[in-house]
Amino acid sequence: MQATKRYLFVAMTLMIALLLAACTPQAQTPAPTAAPAPTTAPAPTSAPAPTTAPTGGIVSATPGLDINMILLPKFLGIAVFDQAYEGAKEAHAELGNKGNLIFTGPTAENSVAGQIETLTNAATQGVKAVMLSNNAGDQIAAAAQAAQAAGVKVVTWDSPIPSAQGESVFVAQVDFNETGRVMADMALSILGPQGGEFAILSASPDAANQNAWIAAMKQVLTEPKYANLKLVDTVYGNDQSEESYNQALALVDKYPNLKLIMAPTTVGIAAAAKAMTDEGLCDKVKVSGLGLPSEMVSYTLSGCAPQFALWSFKDLGYLTYYLAYGLATGQLQGVEGERFNAGRMGTYTIEKDPTRPNGLRVLMGPFTVYTAENILQEVEAPSGTVRDPITLRAGQRADMILLPKFLGIAVFDQAYEGAKEAHAELGNKGNLIFTGPTAENSVAGQIETLTNAATQGVKAVMLSNNAGDQIAAAAQAAQAAGVKVVTWDSPIPSAQGESVFVAQVDFNETGRVMADMALSILGPQGGEFAILSASPDAANQNAWIAAMKQVLTEPKYANLKLVDTVYGNDQSEESYNQALALVDKYPNLKLIMAPTTVGIAAAAKAMTDEGLCDKVKVSGLGLPSEMASYTLSGCAPQFALWSFKDLGYLTYYLAYGLATGQLQGVEGERFNAGRMGTYTIEKDPTRPNGLRVLMGPFTVYTAENVNK
């Protein structure tokens, strides 16, 4: 074996050439151990500003083209990278690419130089796309820029190029800021409110993903909720088992009061758990972080690693391949707002990466948090580490109700269109009933409909809740009578009586998007602004506003002054009058932020009618069809939204699966949702209890794209 490796080492150039001539995807040996690599980042330059997506629909790649592509992990020999290769191979076969898929990477000891060398040589080997899990920080930027100039598309995955120089798009496994919060929440759950000392065992100092997750966690730790968690050190095991094992033991020796090691790396967490187990330290020091269920099961069941999290690396490799193939074949341009189909995973959108000053991303998601309660469901699954998604059997019979907050709102009509589409696709022999109360009777009307559902033979109610926890008792009674209650758009805050909530976007992200739009409109000098919400009982509105208020505590937003929150009850006239009342009450008001499609349109009309648009701008969440004129006039320079048709479609798939008994509604369960791809039921991080399915993503509309 060693002789063979030495031969391959000497004959690397020949081997790569042979691989490129091969007919099927194949694995490559490690890259050479020496390379002319830059030791410092290239001189900073501004990355090109993202351009607007071209007019058109969702891009479906033309299969059967001839494109050589490289999948380049940080280094070889890591299980998660092998899983990513499995996903890339699946996509390669689906797309019928006549070119070669080459899986190659350096050794761990030569990771930085080896990655730079592979990227440098790609163009001369006829490669059209390199899919890079970057372990070289910005040291690789010059090689990436040269590759791009030579016609090679560089798509990063798992870990991006921090400056985004030379990178087309980054495929983010999860939102990096959310990763920090998930780790902080696991630490708090394990250590309890009394907290204690903990340390981070990371991969390498140059791993952009690890650094971003750690930075996000440190930011979260500044919140009062985490005041008793004391981060004492960050050390690096370079994703090597033995080095990580020794670093874990060194942390215990150095910090006698250490209670937890947080390792955001699959190698590090397994090594740390083994070290604590071998030395009999699990009662004193717990382990958590990001790990593979197959490697962590024994440590979780023993209590040594009570909680850890991860996503599907197979899906990450699959999605990355679809994107890179589209870019390499010229079918995708790689611009903000561009949408594309990714096979079984559904539709994705290229968006601005909010975690870097420059760069674009495609966000995959979501997390699964593993505990002793759910880990065996994963490791005993046929696929080994992640259960195969459930494809629902069509043609079952289940009467189902789509229950919006009230009737007469355009977005709820759009959700009904999506539900009807799914109803037809699944061939449900039962009825889809679209019903709802009037706006004046919303709370009582929703409770009444839910109360009567079981007696009418209904098997599922899809509820956009407008009654807060007032509806919880009716939901619990419905569940007890065999009715599945799936919420969408707006959940039951306590989750009592609710099976799963279909979240249109991450509620915490909604708050940040609104804060960013306010900052963009008002500029760094800031000023006074107010919120015009729907109703005081709307759980979604309240969660978004709370998230925005939390974001506003960050120094970046110090000059934004929120002076009031008022309610228009999602009635046009009432919202119109509330907007004008805000202007009268606050002479220095500069912006009205309305996280409701009715409220934002009413506020924009009020400012326009009264000639106030030069003084007071409007933003929030709105429908492009209703907001286009106000955006083009400059009255509402920016607003955001998601697809309510997709929300209705996804909600129906989930509710049908639950109502027909094909889904159990448990954390970690995966299912296929038709044209939208695969989704996972996860813990809802925005509520103490409850489960969710996260749809996403946002689109931010401006004068440049509102009519496209």
N, C-alpha and C positions, 0 to 999 in steps of 0.2 A: 504493500500500500504506500509506504513512504517513498519507495523508488518511483512509483507511478506519479506521485505528487511532484517529485523533483523534475521528472520529465515534463510534466504539464507546465510547471513553472518556467522552464527554459523555453518551451515551445508555445507560449501564450498567444502570440500573434497568429500563429498557424491555427491554433485551436479555435480562436474567435472566427477566423475566416471560414473554417469548416462548419462552425455552428450556423453562420449566416447562410450557408448553402444548404442546410438541412431542411427537411420537408415538414417537420413537426416541432412543437415547442420542446425545449430541452434545458436541463440545468447546466450551469457553467461552474467551473472551478474558481477558487479565490483569485482576486487580482494580484499582480506582483507586489512585492513588499517594499519597493522603492519607486518614487515618482517625483518629477519636478513640480512640487506643489507650492503655491504661494503660502507664506506663513502669516500674512496679515490680510485683513479684508481689503478689497479694492477701494479706491478713493470714492467717498460717497457722492452719488449723483442722484438726481430725482428720477424715480421710475416714471414711465409714461403714464399720464392720467388715464384711467379707464374710460373707454369710449362707450357710447350708448349702443345697446344691442340693435341689430338691424331689424327693420319691420318684418314681421312674419311670425309663424307659429312655432311649435316645438319641433326641433330638428331630430329626425330619426336617421341614423347613419346608414349609408348604402353599404351592404356587406360585399365580401368577395374581392376587395381591393388587395394590392400587394404592398405591404408596409412592414419593414423590419423595425422591431421595437424591443427596447431593453427594460427589464424590471430590475432596478438597482437598489437593494436594501442597504441599510447601514453596514451590515456585514452578514456573512453566511453563518448558518448553524443555529439560528434562533427560530423557535417553533412558530411564532406569530408571523414571521416573514415567509416561512414555508406555507402558512395558511393563505397569506396574501397572494402567493404564486398560484395556489390552487384556484383562487377566484379569478386571477388574470387568465389562467389557462381556460377556464370555463367561458369567459367572455371572448377570448381568442377563437375558440371553436364556434361559438354562436355567431360571431360576425364573419366567419369563413375567411379570415385574413390569410391570403396566400403567401404572405411574408413570414418571417420567423419571430417568435417570442423567445428572447434570450434572458434567462434568469442568471445573473452574474453579480458578484460582489466581492469586496476585499475580505481579508482576515480582520479580526477585531483589533489586532495590534497595528494594522496598517489602514484603518478605516478611512481617515481623512484623505491621505495621499492616494489611496486606491480608488476612492470615489471620484476624486478630481481627474485622475488619469483615465478612468473609464469614460467620463463625460467628455474629456478632451479628445479622445480617439473616436467618439461615436460617429461623427460626420464622415470621416475617412473610411469607415466600415459600412457605409450605406444605410446607417440607421436614421430613421425619420422621427423617432420619439424616444426619449428617455424618461422613465417613471422613477423618480428619485425619492427615497426616504433619507433626507439629508442629515448627515452626522458631522458636517464640516462647518456649520455656521455660515458666516459670510465669506469664509475662505474659498468657498466653491463658486462665488458669484462671478468671478472673471471667466472661469471655464464655462459656466452656464451662459453668459452673455456671448461668448465666442461660439458656442454650440448653436444658440438661437440665430446668430448672424449667418451661420453656415446652413441654416434651414432645418435644424433639429428642434423639435418642440420639447421643452423641458416642463414636465408636469410633476410637481412634488406631491407626496402623500405621506401621512403619518407625521412628518417633520418638514417644515418649509424652509426656504431661504429667507432669513430674517428681513433683509432689505428688499426682497422680491426681485432683485436684479437678475435678469436672465431667465426668470421663471414665467411661464404662461399662466398657470392657475395652480392653486394648492387644493388638494382634496383633503379636507379636515374630517377626521373620524368623528369628532364631536366638537362642540364649541369650547374653545380653550378656556374661556372665562368660567364656563359651567364646570369644567374639570376641576378647577381650583375650589369651587364651592362644594362639589361632591366630595372631594378629599377632606375639606374642613368639616363637612357634616358627618362623615364617617368617623373622623377623629373625635368629634363631640359626642357622637353616639356611643363610641367605645369607652371614652374616658369619663363621660357623664358631666353634669354641670360643674362639678368641682374641678374638672380639668386636670392639668398637670403638665410635665415636661414631655416633649416629643421631638424627634429628629427626622430629617428627610434623608433617605438613601436613594440617590438619583443615578442616572446612567452616566453620561459624560458631561463635562462643562460646556461642550460645543453643541449639544443636542438641543435644537431650537424648540422642539415640542416640550421637552422636559422643563426647559427654562421658562417657557411661557406658562405652563401649568403651575410651576412653583411660584412665579410672580403673581399669578391670579389667586393662588391660595393665600399668599401673604397679604394681598389686598383684602380678601374676605376676612382674614383674621383681625383686621382693624375694627370690625363691627363689634358692638357691645356684646352680642350673643356669644362671641368666641373669646371673651376677655380672659378667661381662665386657662386657655390653651397657650402654652409657652413653647414656641419653637426655639430650640437651643442650638441647632447646628444643621448644616447640609453637607453631606459627604457623597463621594462618587465611587461606584464599583465598576464603571466602564462596561456595564452589561456583561460582565464575566462572573460566573457563579462563585468561583473561589474567592476572587477579590471582594465581591459583594458580601459573601459570608464573613470574611474577616473584618470588613468595615462595620458590619452589624455588631459583631462582638466588641470591636473597639469602641463603639458608641456606648455600649453598656458599661464598659470599664471607665470611660471618661465621665459619664454622667450617672452617678449613683441613684439619682431620683428619676431616671428615665422610665416612662410608662408606655411609650408607643414609638414604633419605627414606621414611618409612612414612606412607602417605596412606589413611586409612579412609574415602575418598569417591571415587566413580567419576569425578567431574570432576577432583579433585585428583591422583589417581594418573596419569591420562592426561596431564594438563598437566605434571606433574613429569617423567614419562618423555620427553615431547617436549622439554622444556627440556634435560635431560641429553643427549639425542640430538643436538639442534641445536648444542649447545656442545661436543660431543665429549668429554663427561665420564663416559660410561657405564663406562669401565674403572676410574674412580676412585670414583664414587658410584652405587650401585644404587638401584632403586625397588621398593617393594612396597606392599601394602595391599589395598583392596577395589576391584575393577574389573570392567568388562564385557569378556568375551573378545573381542567384535568390535572393541573399541577398543584392546585391549592386545596382540593377537596379534603384531604386528610387533615390539613392544618385548620381548616374552617370547622370541621366536625369536632376536632379536639378542643376548640376554643382558643387556639393560639392566634389565629387570624379570623376574628369574628365576622368581619365584613371586608369585602374588596369589590372592585368594579372593573368592567371592561366592555368592549364593543366587539363586533365581528370583523376580524382581519380578513377573512375570506371575502366578505362583502366589500371591504375597503379595496382589495386588489381588483375585484370585479368592476366596481364603479370607476376606479382610476383608469382601468384599461379602456372602458367605453369612452371616457372623456379624451384620453390621449389619442385614441384611434380617430375620433372626430376631428381633433385639431390637426393631426398629422396628415389626414386626407383632405384637409381644407373644407370639410363640411361644417366645422365649427370655427368661428373667428376668435373665440376666447375673449369676449367683451362682456362687460357688466350687463346683466339683464337677459343674457342669452339662455334659452332653455333647451334641454335635450332629453331624449329617452335613453335610459340605461337598462334595457332589457327587463329582467324580472324585478329590478329594484325600482322601476317607475321613472318619474320625471324629476329632473333636478334643474336648478337655476344657478348660473354663475353670478356671484355677488361680490361686493367689496368686502375685503377681509377686515372685520372690525378690531382684530387683535394686532394689526400691524399698520404703520403709517401708510404704506403702499401695498399693492398686491390685491389679487382676486382669490376667491375661494369657492369651492362647492362644499356645502356642509352635509355630511352623511347622517350621523347620529343613529340611534341614541345609546345612552348608557344602560347597562343592567348592573344593579348592585346585588351581589351574591352574599347569602348568609347560610346558616345551617338548614334553614327552612326550604331553600330553593336550589341549592347547589347540586343535589343528587338528581334533580330533574334534568339538569344540563349534562352531567357527565355520563348518565345512563342512556342519553339519547342516541339514536342510531348514528348520528353524524359525529359523535365523539365528544365535542366540546360545546356545541351550540345546537339546540334542537332545530330540526328542519321546520320551516314555516308551514302552517296548515293552509291547504287550498280547500276552500269551502265547496261542499257538494251543492250543486244547483238543483232547483226544482222542488225544494222543501216548501211546506206551507206554514206561514206565520203572519198573522195580521199584525201590522206595525203602524204606530202613530209617529209622525214628525210634528213636534209641538214647539213652535217658536215662542218668543216672549209675547208677541201678539202679531196679528195679521196686518198686512198693508205696508210692510217694509221691504224695500227692494232686495236687500241682502238675504232675507229669509226666503223670498221667492227664488233666488238663485240657489240656495241650499236645497230647496225642494226639487229644482231641476236636476241637481246632482244625485239626490236620493232616487228620483224616478229613473235615471240612467242606470244606477246600480240595481234597482228593483227589476228592471227589464233584463239586465245581464244575467242575474242570478235565477231568473225564471221562477220567482217566488209566486206560488199559486194562491197565496193569501193577498190581502188588500194593503196598500199603502195609503194611509189617511193623513192628509195635511189639514190640520185644524189648529185653532188657537183662539185666545180671548181677544177682546178689544183692548186698546191701550189703557182705557180707564179702569178696566176690570182685570188687569193682567195677573196680579198675584192670586186673587181668589179663583180666576178662571183656570189658571194652570193647575192649581191644587185640585179643583173639581175634576178636570179632565184626567188627571193622574189617578184620582180616587176611583173613578168609574171604569178605568181601563180593564181591570180584571173581569168585571161582570159583563163586559162586551166581547170577551174572548180574545183580547189583545195580548200578544206575547212579548212585545217590546215597545217601550216609549222612548223616543229620542228627543230629549228635553234641552232647549236653550233656556236655562233657568233665570227667571226674573224675580224670584221670591226669596232669595237668600236661603237661610235655614228654616224659614217658615214652611217650606215644602218638604222638609226631611221626613216628618211623620207620615205623610201621604206616600212618599217614595218607599219608606220601610214597609208600609202596609202592602204596597204593590209588589215589592220583592217577595214578601211572605206569601202572596197569592200566586206567585209564579211568573210575574211580569219582570222582564229585564229593563232596568232604567239606565240608559246610556245618555250622559249629558254631552253637549257640544256647545261651543261658543262661550258658555258661561256655566260653571259647575255648581254643585251643592257644596258650600264652603266646608261643612263638616264631613262630607262624603257619605253621610248616613243614608242608606237606601239606594246608593248609586253603585252600579257595577264598575264602570270605567268612564272617564272624561276624555273626550276627543278635543285636545287643545289645538287651536288653529296655529298658534306660535307659542314659543316659550314666554310665559308671562313676565319673567324678569327681563327678557330681551325687549319686550314691548316698552317697558319703562325707559330703557336706555335709548331705544330708537326715538321715542318722543323727546327725551332730553337732548339728544344729538340734533334733532330737527330744530328745536327751540334755539340751541346754541348757534346753529348754522344761520338761522334767520335773523337773530338779534345781534350776532357777532360777539367778539370777546368782551365788549363793553356791557353786554347783557341788558338788563332792565326788568320791569315788572311784567308778569304774565299771570293769567288765570286759567283754570280748568273749567270747561263746560262739559259735564258728564251726562250720562243717561239718567239712571235712578239710583237712589241711595242703597237699594237692595241688590243691584246688579253685581254679582260676584266677580265677573271678569273685569268690569270697569274699576271696581275697588282694588283688585289685585294689581292692575296696570298702574293705577295712580300711586299705590303704595310702593311699587317698584320704582317708579319715576322719582318719588320723594327720596328714596334711598340713594339713587344715582346722584341726585342733586347735592348730596352731602360731600361728594368728591370735589377736590380743589378745582378741577377743570371747569366746573359749573358754578363757581362761587358767585359770579355776578348775575346769575339768573335768580330772580326773586319771585317766588310763587305767593301771590297775595290772597287768593280765594279759590274755592271750589264750589260751583253751583250746579244745579240739576235742571235739565229740560225735559226729563222723563221720556226721551225719544219721541217727542211731539214737535213738529216743525215750528208751529206758532209759539209755543212756550219756550223753545230753545232760542228762537229769534229774539223774543223779548228779554230773555236772560242775558243774551249777548250784549244787547243795548244797555241793559241795567249795569253790567260790568263796566262799560265805558263811562257811564255817568258816575259810578261810585269811585272809580280809580282814574283820576285825570292823567296819570302818567303811564297808564296801561299801554303796552306795546304789542302784546300777542295774546290771542285766545287759543288754547290747546284743547281740542275736542276729540276725545277718543271714542267717538260714536259717529256713524255715517250720517245719521239724522242731524246731530248737533253741529258737525263741521259744515255741512251744506247750509244750514240755517244761519250760522254765525257769519259765513262768507257772504250770504245774501244780505244780511243786516248791515255789514260793513260797506258793502257795495251800494245798497240803497241809500244809505246815509252819507255817502261820500267820505268814509272814514278809512279807506284802505291804505292811504299814505301814512296814517297815524297808527293804526292797529292792524296787524297781520293775523292770519288764521292758519292753523295747522292741526294735525291729528290723524284720525283714521277715516278715510273716505272712499267713495266709489269714483273711479276715473270718469265714468259717464256723467256723474253729477257735479264733479269738481273741475272739469277741464277748463271751462270759461274763467273760473276764478283763479286758476293756476296761471293761465296764459295772461291774465290781466295783472298778475303780480299780487293779488289780494291774498292768495293762499299759495305761497311760493313752493312749499313742500308738504306732502302728506303721504301716508303709507297705507297699505292694506294687503290682504291675502285673497285667495280664491274661495268664496263662499260656496261655489258649485262643487269644488273639490272637497270642501268640508262636509257638505251633505252626502256626497258620494262615499267618502271614507267612513263617516258615521254609520251609514246604512250597512256597509260591509261588516263592520264590527258588530252592530246590533243583530244583524241576521245570523252571524256565527254564534252569538250568545243565545239568541232565542231558539235556535234549532239544536242547541247542545253540542255543536261542533267546536266551540271555544268555551273554556272554563272561566276566563276572566281573571287569570292569575299573573303575577309578576313574572316577566321573562317569556311569556307566551308570544309566539310569532305567527303572523297570518298574512296571506296574500290578499291585497285589496285591488284586484283587477288591474286597470291601467295605471294605478298609482304605485304599484309595487308592494314591497314587504314592509310591514310595520311590527313594532314590538310593544307589548304592554309593559309599562315601567312604573315605578313609584313616582308620584307627583311631587316634585321638590318644592312646589309653591304652597302646599297644604300639609298640616301635620299628619293627616290620613288621606287615603285615596290613591287611586291608580290613574294613569293617563296613557293616551297614545298621542304622540307629538307629530303634528302634520308639518307646518312650516312650508315655505319661508315667507318673509316680508318682501314686498317691492316698495321702494320709495319713489314716488312720482314727483317730477318737476316739469317745467315747461318743455324740457328736452324730450321727455318720453311719455307725457300724459296722453297723447293722441295715438300712440303706437300700439 
